[in-house]
């Protein structure tokens, strides 16, 4: 069975590399490596939030919980099963976290939801991690791709007034047009 990266994987600290098998069953993502790499780039992170609408994302969330616990990072998870509930979920989480991990959830594929989310994260100075190059080009901050490269959206880095750690290692920068 061939694996492919979903077309829309968004995450505040992106749960990157969530792979979906051709039959539709989720393959466990490489969250540990993504989290470890993210913390090298932004070592000051103390809390991560996850907003999701699908129960089948629970295995990915448990893996993120385990990695966060090992790194002494607080994880806040909120289920927002409908688009209508999404703004309240984002508002509820904003004062509890400094990063949002965007899961491969159809909730984020709705353009109005994504636009609201990006504006909200900029306004509230929240970092985002995304899992596709497309999501990065649409305003995500941090992307750890399947080639194990860190790519950061320079425009978002500047908007959020963030500094990359000197221990981050090699980073590629996405330069929006």
C-alpha positions in Angstrom: 0.0 0.0 0.0 1.4 3.3 -1.1 1.5 6.3 1.4 1.0 9.9 0.4 1.2 13.2 2.2 -2.3 14.7 2.4 -2.9 17.8 0.4 -3.9 19.8 3.4 -2.0 19.2 6.6 -2.0 22.3 8.8 -0.8 22.5 12.3 0.3 25.1 14.9 3.5 23.7 15.4 2.6 21.5 12.4 1.9 17.9 13.1 3.9 17.4 10.0 4.3 14.3 8.1 0.8 12.9 8.9 0.6 10.3 6.2 -2.5 8.7 5.0 -2.6 5.3 3.3 -4.3 5.0 0.0 -7.1 3.1 1.7 -7.6 6.1 4.0 -6.3 4.6 7.2 -3.9 6.9 9.1 -0.2 5.9 9.4 1.3 7.2 12.7 3.1 10.5 12.0 6.7 11.2 12.8 5.7 13.6 15.5 8.7 13.0 17.8 11.2 14.1 15.2 9.0 17.1 14.2 8.6 18.2 17.8 12.3 17.7 18.6 13.3 19.8 15.5 10.7 22.5 16.3 12.1 22.9 19.8 15.6 23.3 18.4 14.3 26.2 16.3 12.1 27.7 19.1 13.4 26.4 22.4 11.4 28.9 24.4 8.1 27.0 23.7 6.4 25.9 26.9 2.9 25.0 25.6 1.3 23.6 22.4 -2.4 23.6 21.4 -4.2 21.3 19.1 -7.7 21.9 17.7 -9.3 19.1 15.9 -12.7 17.8 14.7 -12.1 14.1 13.9 -11.8 11.2 16.3 -9.5 9.4 14.0 -6.8 12.0 14.8 -6.6 10.7 18.4 -3.6 8.4 17.7 -1.6 11.4 16.4 -2.7 13.5 19.4 -1.6 10.8 21.8 1.8 10.7 20.1 2.1 14.4 20.4 1.1 14.2 24.1 3.8 11.6 24.8 6.5 13.7 23.1 5.3 16.9 24.8 5.3 15.2 28.2 8.8 13.9 27.6 10.0 17.5 26.9 8.0 19.0 29.8 5.7 20.9 27.3 2.1 21.5 28.3 -0.4 20.2 25.7 -3.9 21.7 25.4 -6.3 19.9 23.1 -9.7 21.1 22.1 -12.3 19.3 20.0 -14.2 21.6 17.7 -16.4 19.3 15.6 -18.0 22.1 13.5 -16.9 25.2 11.6 -19.3 27.2 13.7 -17.6 26.1 16.9 -14.0 26.8 15.6 -13.7 30.5 16.5 -14.7 29.8 20.1 -12.1 26.9 20.2 -9.4 29.2 19.0 -10.3 31.9 21.4 -10.4 29.5 24.3 -6.9 28.2 23.5 -5.1 31.4 22.8 -4.2 32.3 26.4 -3.1 28.8 27.2 -0.5 28.1 24.5 2.3 29.8 22.5 2.1 27.4 19.6 -0.7 25.6 17.7 -0.1 22.3 16.0 -2.4 22.1 13.0 -3.6 18.6 12.3 -4.6 17.1 8.9 -8.3 18.0 9.5 -10.9 19.0 6.9 -11.8 21.8 9.3 -8.7 23.8 8.2 -9.3 23.2 4.5 -12.2 25.6 4.5 -10.7 28.9 3.2 -12.7 31.2 5.6 -11.6 29.1 8.6 -8.0 29.1 7.5 -8.1 32.9 6.9 -9.6 33.5 10.3 -7.1 31.2 11.9 -4.1 32.9 10.3 -5.3 36.4 11.2 -6.0 35.3 14.8 -2.5 33.7 15.2 -0.8 36.8 13.9 -2.9 39.1 16.1 -2.2 36.9 19.2 1.4 36.2 18.4 0.9 32.4 18.2 3.4 30.3 16.3 2.0 27.7 13.8 3.4 24.5 12.6 2.1 23.1 9.3 2.8 19.9 7.4 2.6 20.8 3.7 4.5 23.3 1.6 1.1 24.6 0.4 0.1 25.4 4.0 3.4 27.1 4.5 2.9 29.3 1.4 -0.6 30.1 2.7 0.7 31.6 5.9 2.0 28.7 8.1 5.2 29.5 10.0 7.1 26.2 10.5 7.3 23.2 8.2 9.3 20.0 8.7 9.1 18.2 5.3 9.5 14.6 4.3 13.2 15.3 3.4 13.8 16.2 7.0 14.4 19.9 6.1 13.1 22.8 8.3 11.4 25.5 6.2 10.3 28.7 7.8 8.0 31.3 6.2 10.1 34.5 6.5 7.1 36.8 6.2 5.4 35.1 9.2 8.7 35.1 11.1 8.9 38.8 10.7 5.2 39.5 11.4 5.5 37.6 14.6 8.8 39.2 15.4 10.4 35.9 16.2 14.0 34.9 16.4 15.4 31.5 15.4 17.6 29.8 17.9 21.3 29.7 17.1 21.1 25.9 17.8 18.5 25.4 15.1 20.8 24.0 12.5 20.2 24.3 8.8 17.0 26.1 7.9 15.5 27.0 4.5 13.4 30.1 4.3 10.2 30.3 2.2 10.0 33.8 0.6 6.5 34.7 -0.4 6.0 36.6 -3.6 
